[in-house]
Amino acid sequence: MVEDFIALYVKKLVSEPEKIQVNKKELDTNFYEIEIVSSAQDVGRLIGKDGKMIGAIKTIISGSKAKDGNSYRMIVKTQ
């Protein structure tokens, strides 16, 4: 559910939405890593100035912790 939201939201931010991949890995009980893979030119858009964009996405995702009890770590990578 969270990874679907991230994929939908991130695809609206970037210039090449077809290259976006969102992967979710369970690292521990109730702890997941969400990996966003994008083209090199879109990484700056995802991170934003001073990390404000990725910080905002993390804030939204942290709100889901109250609902499902899971914690998330986000990583942005290039293809």
PyMOL Python script that loads the backbone (N, CA, C, O; Angstrom):
from pymol import cmd

cmd.read_pdbstr("""\
ATOM      1  N   MET A   1       0.821  -1.193   0.000  1.00  0.00           N
ATOM      2  CA  MET A   1       0.000   0.000   0.000  1.00  0.00           C
ATOM      3  C   MET A   1       0.868   1.261   0.000  1.00  0.00           C
ATOM      4  O   MET A   1       0.642   2.169  -0.800  1.00  0.00           O
ATOM      5  N   VAL A   2       1.846   1.318   0.881  1.00  0.00           N
ATOM      6  CA  VAL A   2       2.711   2.491   0.965  1.00  0.00           C
ATOM      7  C   VAL A   2       3.523   2.644  -0.311  1.00  0.00           C
ATOM      8  O   VAL A   2       3.662   3.748  -0.837  1.00  0.00           O
ATOM      9  N   GLU A   3       4.060   1.534  -0.809  1.00  0.00           N
ATOM     10  CA  GLU A   3       4.873   1.615  -2.022  1.00  0.00           C
ATOM     11  C   GLU A   3       4.046   2.034  -3.233  1.00  0.00           C
ATOM     12  O   GLU A   3       4.568   2.686  -4.138  1.00  0.00           O
ATOM     13  N   ASP A   4       2.767   1.671  -3.264  1.00  0.00           N
ATOM     14  CA  ASP A   4       1.891   2.109  -4.356  1.00  0.00           C
ATOM     15  C   ASP A   4       1.685   3.623  -4.316  1.00  0.00           C
ATOM     16  O   ASP A   4       1.714   4.290  -5.351  1.00  0.00           O
ATOM     17  N   PHE A   5       1.480   4.154  -3.115  1.00  0.00           N
ATOM     18  CA  PHE A   5       1.325   5.596  -2.963  1.00  0.00           C
ATOM     19  C   PHE A   5       2.594   6.325  -3.390  1.00  0.00           C
ATOM     20  O   PHE A   5       2.532   7.317  -4.116  1.00  0.00           O
ATOM     21  N   ILE A   6       3.745   5.829  -2.937  1.00  0.00           N
ATOM     22  CA  ILE A   6       5.015   6.470  -3.281  1.00  0.00           C
ATOM     23  C   ILE A   6       5.225   6.455  -4.787  1.00  0.00           C
ATOM     24  O   ILE A   6       5.629   7.464  -5.366  1.00  0.00           O
ATOM     25  N   ALA A   7       4.957   5.323  -5.427  1.00  0.00           N
ATOM     26  CA  ALA A   7       5.131   5.226  -6.879  1.00  0.00           C
ATOM     27  C   ALA A   7       4.238   6.231  -7.595  1.00  0.00           C
ATOM     28  O   ALA A   7       4.690   6.916  -8.512  1.00  0.00           O
ATOM     29  N   LEU A   8       2.992   6.324  -7.194  1.00  0.00           N
ATOM     30  CA  LEU A   8       2.061   7.260  -7.825  1.00  0.00           C
ATOM     31  C   LEU A   8       2.501   8.704  -7.621  1.00  0.00           C
ATOM     32  O   LEU A   8       2.482   9.498  -8.561  1.00  0.00           O
ATOM     33  N   TYR A   9       2.892   9.046  -6.410  1.00  0.00           N
ATOM     34  CA  TYR A   9       3.298  10.412  -6.078  1.00  0.00           C
ATOM     35  C   TYR A   9       4.589  10.801  -6.791  1.00  0.00           C
ATOM     36  O   TYR A   9       4.688  11.887  -7.362  1.00  0.00           O
ATOM     37  N   VAL A  10       5.575   9.910  -6.757  1.00  0.00           N
ATOM     38  CA  VAL A  10       6.887  10.197  -7.343  1.00  0.00           C
ATOM     39  C   VAL A  10       6.788  10.335  -8.861  1.00  0.00           C
ATOM     40  O   VAL A  10       7.481  11.164  -9.450  1.00  0.00           O
ATOM     41  N   LYS A  11       5.942   9.542  -9.494  1.00  0.00           N
ATOM     42  CA  LYS A  11       5.793   9.617 -10.955  1.00  0.00           C
ATOM     43  C   LYS A  11       5.255  10.972 -11.399  1.00  0.00           C
ATOM     44  O   LYS A  11       5.491  11.387 -12.534  1.00  0.00           O
ATOM     45  N   LYS A  12       4.544  11.656 -10.532  1.00  0.00           N
ATOM     46  CA  LYS A  12       4.034  12.988 -10.866  1.00  0.00           C
ATOM     47  C   LYS A  12       5.109  14.067 -10.724  1.00  0.00           C
ATOM     48  O   LYS A  12       4.959  15.162 -11.266  1.00  0.00           O
ATOM     49  N   LEU A  13       6.190  13.767 -10.001  1.00  0.00           N
ATOM     50  CA  LEU A  13       7.254  14.743  -9.773  1.00  0.00           C
ATOM     51  C   LEU A  13       8.328  14.742 -10.850  1.00  0.00           C
ATOM     52  O   LEU A  13       8.938  15.779 -11.113  1.00  0.00           O
ATOM     53  N   VAL A  14       8.566  13.610 -11.468  1.00  0.00           N
ATOM     54  CA  VAL A  14       9.727  13.442 -12.344  1.00  0.00           C
ATOM     55  C   VAL A  14       9.377  13.691 -13.804  1.00  0.00           C
ATOM     56  O   VAL A  14       8.206  13.725 -14.182  1.00  0.00           O
ATOM     57  N   SER A  15      10.419  13.866 -14.621  1.00  0.00           N
ATOM     58  CA  SER A  15      10.201  14.098 -16.050  1.00  0.00           C
ATOM     59  C   SER A  15      10.120  12.795 -16.842  1.00  0.00           C
ATOM     60  O   SER A  15       9.607  12.790 -17.961  1.00  0.00           O
ATOM     61  N   GLU A  16      10.618  11.687 -16.282  1.00  0.00           N
ATOM     62  CA  GLU A  16      10.552  10.388 -16.948  1.00  0.00           C
ATOM     63  C   GLU A  16       9.868   9.368 -16.025  1.00  0.00           C
ATOM     64  O   GLU A  16      10.540   8.517 -15.443  1.00  0.00           O
ATOM     65  N   PRO A  17       8.537   9.451 -15.889  1.00  0.00           N
ATOM     66  CA  PRO A  17       7.838   8.573 -14.941  1.00  0.00           C
ATOM     67  C   PRO A  17       7.909   7.090 -15.298  1.00  0.00           C
ATOM     68  O   PRO A  17       7.766   6.237 -14.422  1.00  0.00           O
ATOM     69  N   GLU A  18       8.127   6.777 -16.562  1.00  0.00           N
ATOM     70  CA  GLU A  18       8.184   5.369 -16.961  1.00  0.00           C
ATOM     71  C   GLU A  18       9.428   4.662 -16.423  1.00  0.00           C
ATOM     72  O   GLU A  18       9.474   3.432 -16.408  1.00  0.00           O
ATOM     73  N   LYS A  19      10.425   5.409 -15.988  1.00  0.00           N
ATOM     74  CA  LYS A  19      11.661   4.822 -15.466  1.00  0.00           C
ATOM     75  C   LYS A  19      11.659   4.655 -13.946  1.00  0.00           C
ATOM     76  O   LYS A  19      12.644   4.187 -13.374  1.00  0.00           O
ATOM     77  N   ILE A  20      10.584   5.026 -13.301  1.00  0.00           N
ATOM     78  CA  ILE A  20      10.497   4.924 -11.841  1.00  0.00           C
ATOM     79  C   ILE A  20      10.176   3.486 -11.435  1.00  0.00           C
ATOM     80  O   ILE A  20       9.274   2.852 -11.982  1.00  0.00           O
ATOM     81  N   GLN A  21      10.931   2.996 -10.468  1.00  0.00           N
ATOM     82  CA  GLN A  21      10.667   1.693  -9.855  1.00  0.00           C
ATOM     83  C   GLN A  21      10.660   1.885  -8.346  1.00  0.00           C
ATOM     84  O   GLN A  21      11.520   2.576  -7.799  1.00  0.00           O
ATOM     85  N   VAL A  22       9.701   1.281  -7.683  1.00  0.00           N
ATOM     86  CA  VAL A  22       9.627   1.346  -6.225  1.00  0.00           C
ATOM     87  C   VAL A  22       9.630  -0.085  -5.702  1.00  0.00           C
ATOM     88  O   VAL A  22       8.752  -0.881  -6.033  1.00  0.00           O
ATOM     89  N   ASN A  23      10.624  -0.400  -4.886  1.00  0.00           N
ATOM     90  CA  ASN A  23      10.772  -1.739  -4.327  1.00  0.00           C
ATOM     91  C   ASN A  23      10.685  -1.669  -2.807  1.00  0.00           C
ATOM     92  O   ASN A  23      11.172  -0.725  -2.185  1.00  0.00           O
ATOM     93  N   LYS A  24      10.061  -2.680  -2.225  1.00  0.00           N
ATOM     94  CA  LYS A  24       9.908  -2.731  -0.766  1.00  0.00           C
ATOM     95  C   LYS A  24      10.527  -4.033  -0.263  1.00  0.00           C
ATOM     96  O   LYS A  24      10.203  -5.116  -0.750  1.00  0.00           O
ATOM     97  N   LYS A  25      11.428  -3.913   0.726  1.00  0.00           N
ATOM     98  CA  LYS A  25      12.069  -5.083   1.330  1.00  0.00           C
ATOM     99  C   LYS A  25      11.815  -5.072   2.828  1.00  0.00           C
ATOM    100  O   LYS A  25      11.909  -4.029   3.476  1.00  0.00           O
ATOM    101  N   GLU A  26      11.496  -6.224   3.368  1.00  0.00           N
ATOM    102  CA  GLU A  26      11.331  -6.330   4.822  1.00  0.00           C
ATOM    103  C   GLU A  26      12.693  -6.606   5.439  1.00  0.00           C
ATOM    104  O   GLU A  26      13.312  -7.630   5.150  1.00  0.00           O
ATOM    105  N   LEU A  27      13.161  -5.701   6.283  1.00  0.00           N
ATOM    106  CA  LEU A  27      14.455  -5.853   6.933  1.00  0.00           C
ATOM    107  C   LEU A  27      14.336  -6.516   8.300  1.00  0.00           C
ATOM    108  O   LEU A  27      15.234  -7.238   8.731  1.00  0.00           O
ATOM    109  N   ASP A  28      13.240  -6.267   8.962  1.00  0.00           N
ATOM    110  CA  ASP A  28      12.999  -6.804  10.296  1.00  0.00           C
ATOM    111  C   ASP A  28      11.487  -6.810  10.498  1.00  0.00           C
ATOM    112  O   ASP A  28      10.741  -6.326   9.646  1.00  0.00           O
ATOM    113  N   THR A  29      11.045  -7.349  11.603  1.00  0.00           N
ATOM    114  CA  THR A  29       9.620  -7.330  11.893  1.00  0.00           C
ATOM    115  C   THR A  29       9.149  -5.881  12.000  1.00  0.00           C
ATOM    116  O   THR A  29       9.677  -5.108  12.799  1.00  0.00           O
ATOM    117  N   ASN A  30       8.170  -5.525  11.203  1.00  0.00           N
ATOM    118  CA  ASN A  30       7.590  -4.178  11.172  1.00  0.00           C
ATOM    119  C   ASN A  30       8.580  -3.095  10.762  1.00  0.00           C
ATOM    120  O   ASN A  30       8.380  -1.928  11.100  1.00  0.00           O
ATOM    121  N   PHE A  31       9.650  -3.453  10.037  1.00  0.00           N
ATOM    122  CA  PHE A  31      10.609  -2.462   9.542  1.00  0.00           C
ATOM    123  C   PHE A  31      10.920  -2.775   8.085  1.00  0.00           C
ATOM    124  O   PHE A  31      11.406  -3.859   7.760  1.00  0.00           O
ATOM    125  N   TYR A  32      10.633  -1.812   7.211  1.00  0.00           N
ATOM    126  CA  TYR A  32      10.782  -2.012   5.775  1.00  0.00           C
ATOM    127  C   TYR A  32      11.687  -0.949   5.171  1.00  0.00           C
ATOM    128  O   TYR A  32      11.787   0.172   5.671  1.00  0.00           O
ATOM    129  N   GLU A  33      12.343  -1.334   4.079  1.00  0.00           N
ATOM    130  CA  GLU A  33      13.144  -0.394   3.299  1.00  0.00           C
ATOM    131  C   GLU A  33      12.438  -0.193   1.963  1.00  0.00           C
ATOM    132  O   GLU A  33      12.131  -1.158   1.263  1.00  0.00           O
ATOM    133  N   ILE A  34      12.187   1.057   1.620  1.00  0.00           N
ATOM    134  CA  ILE A  34      11.576   1.378   0.337  1.00  0.00           C
ATOM    135  C   ILE A  34      12.641   2.022  -0.528  1.00  0.00           C
ATOM    136  O   ILE A  34      13.209   3.054  -0.174  1.00  0.00           O
ATOM    137  N   GLU A  35      12.902   1.402  -1.665  1.00  0.00           N
ATOM    138  CA  GLU A  35      13.935   1.866  -2.584  1.00  0.00           C
ATOM    139  C   GLU A  35      13.262   2.474  -3.813  1.00  0.00           C
ATOM    140  O   GLU A  35      12.460   1.820  -4.479  1.00  0.00           O
ATOM    141  N   ILE A  36      13.596   3.725  -4.104  1.00  0.00           N
ATOM    142  CA  ILE A  36      13.077   4.407  -5.287  1.00  0.00           C
ATOM    143  C   ILE A  36      14.209   4.480  -6.297  1.00  0.00           C
ATOM    144  O   ILE A  36      15.256   5.068  -6.024  1.00  0.00           O
ATOM    145  N   VAL A  37      14.001   3.881  -7.463  1.00  0.00           N
ATOM    146  CA  VAL A  37      15.005   3.885  -8.522  1.00  0.00           C
ATOM    147  C   VAL A  37      14.487   4.785  -9.634  1.00  0.00           C
ATOM    148  O   VAL A  37      13.370   4.605 -10.118  1.00  0.00           O
ATOM    149  N   SER A  38      15.310   5.761 -10.038  1.00  0.00           N
ATOM    150  CA  SER A  38      14.902   6.690 -11.091  1.00  0.00           C
ATOM    151  C   SER A  38      16.085   6.989 -11.992  1.00  0.00           C
ATOM    152  O   SER A  38      17.206   6.553 -11.732  1.00  0.00           O
ATOM    153  N   SER A  39      15.825   7.735 -13.052  1.00  0.00           N
ATOM    154  CA  SER A  39      16.909   8.153 -13.936  1.00  0.00           C
ATOM    155  C   SER A  39      17.773   9.181 -13.208  1.00  0.00           C
ATOM    156  O   SER A  39      17.321   9.832 -12.266  1.00  0.00           O
ATOM    157  N   ALA A  40      19.004   9.317 -13.651  1.00  0.00           N
ATOM    158  CA  ALA A  40      19.958  10.213 -12.987  1.00  0.00           C
ATOM    159  C   ALA A  40      19.485  11.665 -12.984  1.00  0.00           C
ATOM    160  O   ALA A  40      19.736  12.395 -12.024  1.00  0.00           O
ATOM    161  N   GLN A  41      18.808  12.087 -14.044  1.00  0.00           N
ATOM    162  CA  GLN A  41      18.379  13.481 -14.114  1.00  0.00           C
ATOM    163  C   GLN A  41      17.206  13.782 -13.183  1.00  0.00           C
ATOM    164  O   GLN A  41      16.949  14.948 -12.882  1.00  0.00           O
ATOM    165  N   ASP A  42      16.499  12.765 -12.725  1.00  0.00           N
ATOM    166  CA  ASP A  42      15.344  12.984 -11.854  1.00  0.00           C
ATOM    167  C   ASP A  42      15.658  12.852 -10.366  1.00  0.00           C
ATOM    168  O   ASP A  42      14.809  13.168  -9.533  1.00  0.00           O
ATOM    169  N   VAL A  43      16.841  12.398 -10.021  1.00  0.00           N
ATOM    170  CA  VAL A  43      17.190  12.232  -8.608  1.00  0.00           C
ATOM    171  C   VAL A  43      17.129  13.570  -7.877  1.00  0.00           C
ATOM    172  O   VAL A  43      16.654  13.635  -6.744  1.00  0.00           O
ATOM    173  N   GLY A  44      17.601  14.621  -8.510  1.00  0.00           N
ATOM    174  CA  GLY A  44      17.550  15.950  -7.902  1.00  0.00           C
ATOM    175  C   GLY A  44      16.134  16.407  -7.622  1.00  0.00           C
ATOM    176  O   GLY A  44      15.876  17.051  -6.605  1.00  0.00           O
ATOM    177  N   ARG A  45      15.220  16.081  -8.509  1.00  0.00           N
ATOM    178  CA  ARG A  45      13.814  16.440  -8.291  1.00  0.00           C
ATOM    179  C   ARG A  45      13.235  15.672  -7.107  1.00  0.00           C
ATOM    180  O   ARG A  45      12.442  16.213  -6.336  1.00  0.00           O
ATOM    181  N   LEU A  46      13.632  14.421  -6.968  1.00  0.00           N
ATOM    182  CA  LEU A  46      13.112  13.605  -5.869  1.00  0.00           C
ATOM    183  C   LEU A  46      13.651  14.053  -4.517  1.00  0.00           C
ATOM    184  O   LEU A  46      12.921  14.080  -3.526  1.00  0.00           O
ATOM    185  N   ILE A  47      14.915  14.400  -4.481  1.00  0.00           N
ATOM    186  CA  ILE A  47      15.518  14.822  -3.216  1.00  0.00           C
ATOM    187  C   ILE A  47      15.113  16.249  -2.880  1.00  0.00           C
ATOM    188  O   ILE A  47      14.812  16.553  -1.725  1.00  0.00           O
ATOM    189  N   GLY A  48      15.103  17.122  -3.874  1.00  0.00           N
ATOM    190  CA  GLY A  48      14.693  18.506  -3.658  1.00  0.00           C
ATOM    191  C   GLY A  48      15.792  19.348  -3.038  1.00  0.00           C
ATOM    192  O   GLY A  48      16.837  18.838  -2.635  1.00  0.00           O
ATOM    193  N   LYS A  49      15.541  20.626  -2.971  1.00  0.00           N
ATOM    194  CA  LYS A  49      16.512  21.561  -2.413  1.00  0.00           C
ATOM    195  C   LYS A  49      16.652  21.310  -0.916  1.00  0.00           C
ATOM    196  O   LYS A  49      15.668  21.334  -0.176  1.00  0.00           O
ATOM    197  N   ASP A  50      17.871  21.072  -0.485  1.00  0.00           N
ATOM    198  CA  ASP A  50      18.181  20.763   0.916  1.00  0.00           C
ATOM    199  C   ASP A  50      17.413  19.542   1.430  1.00  0.00           C
ATOM    200  O   ASP A  50      17.183  19.422   2.633  1.00  0.00           O
ATOM    201  N   GLY A  51      17.015  18.639   0.535  1.00  0.00           N
ATOM    202  CA  GLY A  51      16.325  17.421   0.941  1.00  0.00           C
ATOM    203  C   GLY A  51      14.888  17.626   1.361  1.00  0.00           C
ATOM    204  O   GLY A  51      14.304  16.765   2.019  1.00  0.00           O
ATOM    205  N   LYS A  52      14.306  18.760   0.989  1.00  0.00           N
ATOM    206  CA  LYS A  52      12.948  19.068   1.447  1.00  0.00           C
ATOM    207  C   LYS A  52      11.892  18.162   0.816  1.00  0.00           C
ATOM    208  O   LYS A  52      10.925  17.796   1.485  1.00  0.00           O
ATOM    209  N   MET A  53      12.056  17.792  -0.450  1.00  0.00           N
ATOM    210  CA  MET A  53      11.053  16.956  -1.112  1.00  0.00           C
ATOM    211  C   MET A  53      11.043  15.548  -0.513  1.00  0.00           C
ATOM    212  O   MET A  53       9.983  15.032  -0.159  1.00  0.00           O
ATOM    213  N   ILE A  54      12.212  14.930  -0.400  1.00  0.00           N
ATOM    214  CA  ILE A  54      12.261  13.581   0.169  1.00  0.00           C
ATOM    215  C   ILE A  54      11.857  13.614   1.637  1.00  0.00           C
ATOM    216  O   ILE A  54      11.276  12.654   2.143  1.00  0.00           O
ATOM    217  N   GLY A  55      12.156  14.699   2.315  1.00  0.00           N
ATOM    218  CA  GLY A  55      11.728  14.859   3.705  1.00  0.00           C
ATOM    219  C   GLY A  55      10.215  14.917   3.830  1.00  0.00           C
ATOM    220  O   GLY A  55       9.637  14.357   4.761  1.00  0.00           O
ATOM    221  N   ALA A  56       9.578  15.600   2.885  1.00  0.00           N
ATOM    222  CA  ALA A  56       8.115  15.684   2.898  1.00  0.00           C
ATOM    223  C   ALA A  56       7.491  14.317   2.629  1.00  0.00           C
ATOM    224  O   ALA A  56       6.492  13.952   3.248  1.00  0.00           O
ATOM    225  N   ILE A  57       8.078  13.569   1.711  1.00  0.00           N
ATOM    226  CA  ILE A  57       7.571  12.222   1.421  1.00  0.00           C
ATOM    227  C   ILE A  57       7.729  11.337   2.658  1.00  0.00           C
ATOM    228  O   ILE A  57       6.822  10.574   2.993  1.00  0.00           O
ATOM    229  N   LYS A  58       8.865  11.435   3.333  1.00  0.00           N
ATOM    230  CA  LYS A  58       9.091  10.650   4.552  1.00  0.00           C
ATOM    231  C   LYS A  58       8.087  11.020   5.640  1.00  0.00           C
ATOM    232  O   LYS A  58       7.619  10.152   6.377  1.00  0.00           O
ATOM    233  N   THR A  59       7.757  12.296   5.740  1.00  0.00           N
ATOM    234  CA  THR A  59       6.786  12.740   6.741  1.00  0.00           C
ATOM    235  C   THR A  59       5.413  12.137   6.475  1.00  0.00           C
ATOM    236  O   THR A  59       4.729  11.699   7.400  1.00  0.00           O
ATOM    237  N   ILE A  60       5.017  12.117   5.215  1.00  0.00           N
ATOM    238  CA  ILE A  60       3.724  11.519   4.858  1.00  0.00           C
ATOM    239  C   ILE A  60       3.721  10.030   5.185  1.00  0.00           C
ATOM    240  O   ILE A  60       2.749   9.508   5.732  1.00  0.00           O
ATOM    241  N   ILE A  61       4.808   9.354   4.849  1.00  0.00           N
ATOM    242  CA  ILE A  61       4.897   7.918   5.098  1.00  0.00           C
ATOM    243  C   ILE A  61       4.926   7.617   6.595  1.00  0.00           C
ATOM    244  O   ILE A  61       4.372   6.609   7.034  1.00  0.00           O
ATOM    245  N   SER A  62       5.559   8.473   7.372  1.00  0.00           N
ATOM    246  CA  SER A  62       5.607   8.237   8.818  1.00  0.00           C
ATOM    247  C   SER A  62       4.212   8.305   9.434  1.00  0.00           C
ATOM    248  O   SER A  62       3.969   7.716  10.487  1.00  0.00           O
ATOM    249  N   GLY A  63       3.313   9.006   8.794  1.00  0.00           N
ATOM    250  CA  GLY A  63       1.932   9.052   9.265  1.00  0.00           C
ATOM    251  C   GLY A  63       1.233   7.710   9.153  1.00  0.00           C
ATOM    252  O   GLY A  63       0.300   7.429   9.905  1.00  0.00           O
ATOM    253  N   SER A  64       1.678   6.878   8.219  1.00  0.00           N
ATOM    254  CA  SER A  64       1.066   5.561   8.068  1.00  0.00           C
ATOM    255  C   SER A  64       1.489   4.614   9.190  1.00  0.00           C
ATOM    256  O   SER A  64       0.853   3.583   9.405  1.00  0.00           O
ATOM    257  N   LYS A  65       2.557   4.960   9.902  1.00  0.00           N
ATOM    258  CA  LYS A  65       3.004   4.120  11.017  1.00  0.00           C
ATOM    259  C   LYS A  65       1.920   4.024  12.085  1.00  0.00           C
ATOM    260  O   LYS A  65       1.744   2.977  12.708  1.00  0.00           O
ATOM    261  N   ALA A  66       1.211   5.099  12.290  1.00  0.00           N
ATOM    262  CA  ALA A  66       0.141   5.094  13.286  1.00  0.00           C
ATOM    263  C   ALA A  66      -0.965   4.117  12.900  1.00  0.00           C
ATOM    264  O   ALA A  66      -1.631   3.548  13.766  1.00  0.00           O
ATOM    265  N   LYS A  67      -1.157   3.926  11.598  1.00  0.00           N
ATOM    266  CA  LYS A  67      -2.230   3.053  11.140  1.00  0.00           C
ATOM    267  C   LYS A  67      -1.813   1.586  11.118  1.00  0.00           C
ATOM    268  O   LYS A  67      -2.530   0.727  11.630  1.00  0.00           O
ATOM    269  N   ASP A  68      -0.651   1.298  10.523  1.00  0.00           N
ATOM    270  CA  ASP A  68      -0.265  -0.104  10.358  1.00  0.00           C
ATOM    271  C   ASP A  68       0.860  -0.566  11.280  1.00  0.00           C
ATOM    272  O   ASP A  68       1.156  -1.760  11.328  1.00  0.00           O
ATOM    273  N   GLY A  69       1.493   0.349  12.011  1.00  0.00           N
ATOM    274  CA  GLY A  69       2.532  -0.024  12.959  1.00  0.00           C
ATOM    275  C   GLY A  69       3.878  -0.352  12.351  1.00  0.00           C
ATOM    276  O   GLY A  69       4.766  -0.830  13.058  1.00  0.00           O
ATOM    277  N   ASN A  70       4.058  -0.110  11.059  1.00  0.00           N
ATOM    278  CA  ASN A  70       5.324  -0.401  10.391  1.00  0.00           C
ATOM    279  C   ASN A  70       6.186   0.851  10.292  1.00  0.00           C
ATOM    280  O   ASN A  70       5.675   1.962  10.154  1.00  0.00           O
ATOM    281  N   SER A  71       7.504   0.655  10.364  1.00  0.00           N
ATOM    282  CA  SER A  71       8.462   1.742  10.160  1.00  0.00           C
ATOM    283  C   SER A  71       9.092   1.569   8.790  1.00  0.00           C
ATOM    284  O   SER A  71       9.232   0.450   8.295  1.00  0.00           O
ATOM    285  N   TYR A  72       9.474   2.693   8.178  1.00  0.00           N
ATOM    286  CA  TYR A  72      10.022   2.660   6.825  1.00  0.00           C
ATOM    287  C   TYR A  72      11.301   3.480   6.740  1.00  0.00           C
ATOM    288  O   TYR A  72      11.449   4.505   7.407  1.00  0.00           O
ATOM    289  N   ARG A  73      12.223   3.007   5.905  1.00  0.00           N
ATOM    290  CA  ARG A  73      13.422   3.756   5.550  1.00  0.00           C
ATOM    291  C   ARG A  73      13.393   3.895   4.036  1.00  0.00           C
ATOM    292  O   ARG A  73      13.114   2.928   3.328  1.00  0.00           O
ATOM    293  N   MET A  74      13.678   5.093   3.536  1.00  0.00           N
ATOM    294  CA  MET A  74      13.632   5.332   2.093  1.00  0.00           C
ATOM    295  C   MET A  74      15.025   5.575   1.546  1.00  0.00           C
ATOM    296  O   MET A  74      15.845   6.255   2.161  1.00  0.00           O
ATOM    297  N   ILE A  75      15.276   4.998   0.365  1.00  0.00           N
ATOM    298  CA  ILE A  75      16.547   5.151  -0.330  1.00  0.00           C
ATOM    299  C   ILE A  75      16.235   5.533  -1.773  1.00  0.00           C
ATOM    300  O   ILE A  75      15.354   4.944  -2.399  1.00  0.00           O
ATOM    301  N   VAL A  76      16.961   6.525  -2.301  1.00  0.00           N
ATOM    302  CA  VAL A  76      16.810   6.932  -3.699  1.00  0.00           C
ATOM    303  C   VAL A  76      18.070   6.521  -4.440  1.00  0.00           C
ATOM    304  O   VAL A  76      19.179   6.859  -4.026  1.00  0.00           O
ATOM    305  N   LYS A  77      17.899   5.783  -5.547  1.00  0.00           N
ATOM    306  CA  LYS A  77      19.028   5.317  -6.358  1.00  0.00           C
ATOM    307  C   LYS A  77      18.797   5.673  -7.818  1.00  0.00           C
ATOM    308  O   LYS A  77      17.674   5.944  -8.243  1.00  0.00           O
ATOM    309  N   THR A  78      19.896   5.665  -8.580  1.00  0.00           N
ATOM    310  CA  THR A  78      19.795   5.890 -10.021  1.00  0.00           C
ATOM    311  C   THR A  78      19.907   4.563 -10.751  1.00  0.00           C
ATOM    312  O   THR A  78      20.424   3.582 -10.216  1.00  0.00           O
ATOM    313  N   GLN A  79      19.412   4.550 -11.984  1.00  0.00           N
ATOM    314  CA  GLN A  79      19.482   3.339 -12.809  1.00  0.00           C
ATOM    315  C   GLN A  79      20.849   3.175 -13.379  1.00  0.00           C
ATOM    316  O   GLN A  79      21.104   2.213 -14.102  1.00  0.00           O
TER     317      GLN A  79
END
""", "prot")
cmd.dss("prot")
cmd.show_as("cartoon", "prot")
cmd.util.cbc("prot")
cmd.orient("prot")
